Amino acid sequence: MAHLAGVSRATVSRVVNGSTRVRPDVVELVQRAVTQLNYVPNRAARSLAAQRTMSIALVVPEDAHRFFSDPYFADIVQGIDDRLETSEYVLTLLLAHPRSPSDKTRRYLLGGNVDGALVVSHHSGDHFLSELARSLPVVFGGRPMGPVARADDHYVDVDNHLGAVLATRHLLEAGGRNVATVAGPEDMPAALDREQGWRDTLREAGLASDRLIRGDFTEVSGVRAGLSLLDRWPDTDAVFVANDLMASGVMLAFAERGVAVPDDVALVGFDDSPYAVRGPLGLTTIDQRTREMGGIAADMLLRRLAGEPVEPTQVLAPRLVVRESSLPAPSRTGGAG
């Protein structure tokens, strides 16, 4: 192939192994040679020669129901798969029990079965997954948190604090003054950052930030939170919900109680998932660029495995997507109606 393409064997090796350090015109020459010679890499032979498995683990410390019901995971896996499609690596899914991965999971990850790992939906109690980065190339989807988090951890994240600020400011601009939040779990960095963004924005506006109900990022917890919120603070006129699944549950709870969105309560979610547009009323939400995040995380790991320099952290800017659930109500803004 090197002779046919007119390049060195090392260049062919880099192209075949998915390196990004080869010029596009040279990549095209090598790919033409691959096609002409009908070359198919022998994965077993390459693994033995390079002492690599050509396999990457996607580790998700959630149960199967949560993984398959939350569209966040579908989007981030799609982004990962889009990037791996142009490489020789295959993806292995490992659903690890939150906070207590099994010995089987530990043995698999540290037993030479994968070359690296991507970890998403990280919890502060997942100490083993944080420690994993000491023995294996790891990239986290989301900022790792906890007593063993390291300054040189590699991760890609969205600016969750800024996303919450954008959401809460929008609710204030829509006329909200009694602004509540349905926050996520206390052991997840994304949930804490979104909660803090909500608090900071209300404090800057001179408003109280005591209307908080906590859920677990599921729709069922959103229903419970919505009912509890109405029972405790019936005069609430705006709600920032930490993800779209819970926001969907809140809307169901409000409908059960006869509370109209947005006429009685303005609502903003977070994710810009399919749940934001599945009903007759579009949900205003924060686009956290989940698919892009998955692709960047996979690219970071591939670069690390190729020995290429890579910045340890990338933080994406969120954007507000305005739909019907937060349109200003005349009763709140003083309009004539």
JODADA-V923606 format. One record per residue. N is the residue number from 1. RES is the residue in one letter. PHI is phi in radians with two decimals (* if undefined). NEAR is the number of other C-alpha atoms within 10 Angstrom. Layout:
n,res,phi,near
N,RES,PHI,NEAR
N,RES,PHI,NEAR
//
This chain:
n,res,phi,near
1,M,*,20
2,A,-1.07,16
3,H,-1.12,11
4,L,-1.16,13
5,A,-1.44,19
6,G,1.30,13
7,V,-2.30,14
8,S,-1.40,11
9,R,-1.11,13
10,A,-1.10,10
11,T,-1.14,18
12,V,-1.01,23
13,S,-1.05,14
14,R,-1.11,15
15,V,-1.15,22
16,V,-1.10,18
17,N,-1.60,17
18,G,1.43,19
19,S,-1.14,19
20,T,-1.69,15
21,R,-1.72,13
22,V,-2.00,14
23,R,-1.06,9
24,P,-0.99,11
25,D,-1.17,9
26,V,-1.26,16
27,V,-1.00,21
28,E,-1.09,14
29,L,-1.07,18
30,V,-1.16,24
31,Q,-1.11,18
32,R,-1.11,15
33,A,-1.14,19
34,V,-1.05,19
35,T,-1.16,11
36,Q,-1.11,11
37,L,-1.57,11
38,N,0.95,9
39,Y,-1.37,11
40,V,-2.23,9
41,P,-1.07,12
42,N,-1.51,8
43,R,-1.08,14
44,A,-1.13,13
45,A,-1.14,11
46,R,-1.12,13
47,S,-1.11,13
48,L,-1.17,10
49,A,-1.20,9
50,A,-1.67,10
51,Q,0.97,12
52,R,-2.26,18
53,T,-1.66,18
54,M,0.99,21
55,S,-2.29,18
56,I,-2.12,24
57,A,-1.64,20
58,L,-1.80,22
59,V,-1.80,21
60,V,-2.17,22
61,P,-1.38,23
62,E,-2.48,19
63,D,-1.35,12
64,A,-1.09,12
65,H,-1.08,8
66,R,-1.12,13
67,F,-1.10,16
68,F,-1.49,12
69,S,-1.72,13
70,D,-1.73,18
71,P,-1.12,19
72,Y,-0.98,22
73,F,-1.22,19
74,A,-1.07,16
75,D,-1.17,19
76,I,-1.25,22
77,V,-1.16,21
78,Q,-1.08,17
79,G,-1.10,21
80,I,-1.10,23
81,D,-1.13,19
82,D,-1.00,16
83,R,-1.30,18
84,L,-1.23,19
85,E,-1.03,11
86,T,-1.61,12
87,S,-2.10,17
88,E,-1.65,13
89,Y,-1.43,20
90,V,-1.92,14
91,L,-1.88,17
92,T,-2.02,14
93,L,-1.60,13
94,L,-2.19,18
95,L,-1.63,15
96,A,-1.70,20
97,H,-1.09,15
98,P,-0.92,16
99,R,1.25,16
100,S,-2.63,14
101,P,-1.06,17
102,S,-1.25,11
103,D,-1.06,9
104,K,-1.08,9
105,T,-1.10,16
106,R,-1.03,14
107,R,-1.08,11
108,Y,-1.13,14
109,L,-1.19,22
110,L,-1.75,14
111,G,-1.72,9
112,G,1.42,14
113,N,-1.54,16
114,V,-2.38,21
115,D,-1.56,21
116,G,-2.94,26
117,A,-2.50,26
118,L,-1.94,25
119,V,-2.10,21
120,V,-2.17,24
121,S,1.07,20
122,H,-1.30,26
123,H,-1.93,24
124,S,-1.12,19
125,G,-1.51,17
126,D,-1.41,21
127,H,-1.07,18
128,F,-1.09,13
129,L,-1.21,28
130,S,-1.21,23
131,E,-1.16,14
132,L,-0.98,16
133,A,-1.12,19
134,R,-1.37,11
135,S,-2.08,10
136,L,-2.58,15
137,P,-1.06,19
138,V,-2.32,28
139,V,-2.19,29
140,F,-1.62,28
141,G,-1.57,24
142,G,1.98,26
143,R,-1.12,24
144,P,-1.22,28
145,M,-2.49,19
146,G,2.38,15
147,P,-1.17,10
148,V,-1.91,15
149,A,-1.11,16
150,R,-2.00,14
151,A,-1.14,7
152,D,-1.75,10
153,D,-1.03,17
154,H,-1.67,25
155,Y,-2.75,25
156,V,-2.15,26
157,D,-2.58,23
158,V,-1.76,21
159,D,-1.33,20
160,N,-1.14,27
161,H,-1.08,22
162,L,-1.11,20
163,G,-1.02,26
164,A,-1.17,31
165,V,-1.09,21
166,L,-1.05,19
167,A,-1.13,32
168,T,-1.22,28
169,R,-1.05,17
170,H,-1.09,22
171,L,-1.12,25
172,L,-1.15,19
173,E,-1.15,14
174,A,-1.40,20
175,G,1.87,23
176,G,-1.20,24
177,R,-2.24,19
178,N,-1.83,21
179,V,-1.72,26
180,A,-1.79,26
181,T,-2.41,27
182,V,-1.86,27
183,A,-1.56,26
184,G,-1.57,26
185,P,-1.09,15
186,E,-1.23,15
187,D,-1.72,15
188,M,-2.10,20
189,P,-0.98,21
190,A,-1.04,25
191,A,-1.14,23
192,L,-1.17,18
193,D,-1.15,20
194,R,-1.19,27
195,E,-1.08,26
196,Q,-1.17,19
197,G,-1.08,20
198,W,-1.10,28
199,R,-1.10,23
200,D,-1.09,18
201,T,-1.18,21
202,L,-1.18,21
203,R,-1.10,12
204,E,-1.09,9
205,A,-1.52,12
206,G,1.31,10
207,L,-1.97,14
208,A,-1.28,14
209,S,-2.18,18
210,D,-1.84,11
211,R,-1.63,15
212,L,-2.24,18
213,I,-2.13,19
214,R,-1.81,19
215,G,-2.09,24
216,D,-2.20,20
217,F,1.30,22
218,T,-1.86,19
219,E,-1.14,23
220,V,-1.05,18
221,S,-1.16,20
222,G,-1.18,31
223,V,-1.07,23
224,R,-1.07,18
225,A,-1.13,26
226,G,-1.09,28
227,L,-1.15,19
228,S,-1.13,15
229,L,-1.08,23
230,L,-1.17,15
231,D,-1.18,10
232,R,-1.48,11
233,W,-2.35,12
234,P,-1.11,12
235,D,-1.59,14
236,T,-1.03,18
237,D,-2.07,24
238,A,-2.77,25
239,V,-2.42,27
240,F,-1.74,28
241,V,-1.93,35
242,A,-1.25,35
243,N,-2.75,30
244,D,-1.19,30
245,L,-1.06,28
246,M,-1.16,29
247,A,-1.08,32
248,S,-1.08,23
249,G,-1.13,21
250,V,-1.07,28
251,M,-1.11,24
252,L,-1.11,20
253,A,-1.12,22
254,F,-1.12,19
255,A,-1.08,13
256,E,-1.07,12
257,R,-1.60,12
258,G,1.35,10
259,V,-1.61,16
260,A,-1.57,14
261,V,-1.89,21
262,P,-1.74,19
263,D,-1.04,16
264,D,-1.65,17
265,V,-2.44,26
266,A,-1.45,29
267,L,-2.40,31
268,V,-2.32,30
269,G,-1.84,31
270,F,-2.70,29
271,D,2.44,25
272,D,0.99,23
273,S,-1.62,24
274,P,-0.99,14
275,Y,-1.14,20
276,A,-1.28,25
277,V,-2.26,14
278,R,-1.47,11
279,G,-1.87,10
280,P,-1.19,7
281,L,-1.98,14
282,G,-1.21,15
283,L,-1.67,31
284,T,-1.14,28
285,T,-2.72,31
286,I,-1.88,27
287,D,-1.41,18
288,Q,-1.73,23
289,R,0.99,20
290,T,-1.10,25
291,R,-1.09,19
292,E,-1.10,19
293,M,-1.06,25
294,G,-1.09,27
295,G,-1.13,21
296,I,-1.16,22
297,A,-1.06,28
298,A,-1.12,27
299,D,-1.13,19
300,M,-1.05,26
301,L,-1.20,24
302,L,-1.06,26
303,R,-1.15,16
304,R,-1.11,19
305,L,-1.17,16
306,A,-1.49,15
307,G,1.32,10
308,E,-1.60,13
309,P,-1.19,9
310,V,-2.62,14
311,E,-1.16,11
312,P,-1.20,14
313,T,-2.35,17
314,Q,-2.36,19
315,V,-2.11,14
316,L,-1.54,15
317,A,-1.53,14
318,P,-1.39,20
319,R,-2.45,19
320,L,-1.46,20
321,V,-2.00,17
322,V,-1.57,16
323,R,-2.30,16
324,E,-1.16,16
325,S,-1.16,22
326,S,-2.24,27
327,L,-1.08,20
328,P,-1.01,22
329,A,-1.66,21
330,P,-0.95,13
331,S,-1.15,12
332,R,-1.62,16
333,T,-1.70,13
334,G,1.54,10
335,G,-1.25,9
336,A,-1.44,7
337,G,1.40,7
//
